[in-house]
Amino acid sequence: MPYTLFKALGLIAWTACIMVLGYQTVTWTFTATWPSLTLMDIGGRLGFDLISLIRSLPLEFAIKGAYVLITTQLSVALWWAGAAFFVLAFLSAIIVGR
């Protein structure tokens, strides 16, 4: 069960990564500007108030969290999330077994 769940989440993350890159490519083709989609941008568009979440953290974690949310591109985050889910699927297959 964990193997198939992690594998499905990995595929979903990588599919979303390809979709984001496709959107950015189409936008670049028609406007000649590469749209920057960061985690902070997407959180705001989905209705998450990430600034309030960051303000509730201790100062050190708030600074680090804000830096990550502002500078990390969505496509890179989705790619790494997919890679992490596939590693978890591999480890669960080894530890738990299929």
N, C-alpha and C positions, 0 to 999 in steps of 0.2 A: 504493500500500500504506500509507504513513504517513497519508494522508488518511483512509482508512476506519478505521484503527486509532484515530486521535485523535477522529474523529467518534463512533465506538462508545463510547470511554471517556467522552466528554462526555455522551452520552446515559445511560450507566450512572450517572455522578456525579449528574446532575440527577434521574434516577429515584430514586436513593437519597435525595436531598435531599427529594423529595416524600414518600417513605415515612417518613422521620424526622419530618417535619412532621405527617404523618397520625397517626403513633404519639403524638406530643405532643398533638395535638388530641383524639384519643380519650381519652387519659389525663386531659387537662384537663376533658373533658366529664363523666367519671365521678367524678373526685376533686376537682375545682375547684382543682387546683394544676398549674402548668405545670412539667413535668419538665425539669430542666437537663441536657442531654447535651453534655458537652464532649469535646474530643479526648482528654483524660486519662482520662475515664470509659470511653470506648470502648476505648482501648488496654488498660486494665486488664481489661475484660471479654473481650477477645479473647486475652488471655494475654501481651500484650507488657509487658515490665518497663521502662516508660518512665523511671521514677525512676533505675534503674541506668544507662540511656543518658544521662540528663542529668548524672549524677554523673561520668561519664567525660569530659565536655566541660570546657574551660577555664571559669573562673568567669563571665566576661562572657557567654559563649554559653549557659551553664547557666541563668543568671538570665533571659535573654531567651527561651530555649526553654521554661522552666517557665512563664513568663508567658503565652506563646502557647498552650501545651497546656492550661493551667488556665482561661483566659478565652475561648478561641475556641469558639463553639457549633458542633456537628457539622454542622447544616444550613447554616450560613454557609460553613463550610470546603468542604462538598460543592458548594455553588453556585459558589463561586469556582474550585474545581477543574474543574468542568464548563465554566465560561467560559474558563478557560485552555486546556483541551483543544480547544474550538472555535476559539479564536484560533490554536492550533498547527495545526489542520486547515486553516484558511484560509490560513495562511502556507505550509504544505507544498503546498497546491494551487497557490499562486501561484509558489513557487520551483521545486518539483519538477514540477509539472503533474500532471494526472490521468492 
